[in-house]
Amino acid sequence: MIWAWGRVTVWPLILPNCTQFVLAFYAALKAGGVVVAINPTFPRQNG
C-alpha cells in the first residue's frame, strides 16, 4: 500500500487511555503526521 499525503497530515486519534493509543500515536509521528488526541471518555465541561 502506498500512502500519499501532503506536506503536513493531521491524524485525529479518537481513543481512550489505552495501549492502542500509545502505539497509534508513535506510529503517526514516525510516519510524519501530526497527532490530535481526542479522548471520548473525558468528561464534558458544563458551562
Steps between C-alpha positions, in 0.01 A plus 500: 500500500633842409411790726467839337441809707601861486765693680336472843243234577288532813381170644222511758531215748164433663600251767480476880814464712618158386794319345360539150511879538870496582578276202287707260648826633860400439417336167342823378801703611743257337300523175538879507151592615376741763279342767187652649404295805125468565397303808131397486497411871607849611217665698316784333529849649177671597486866439 
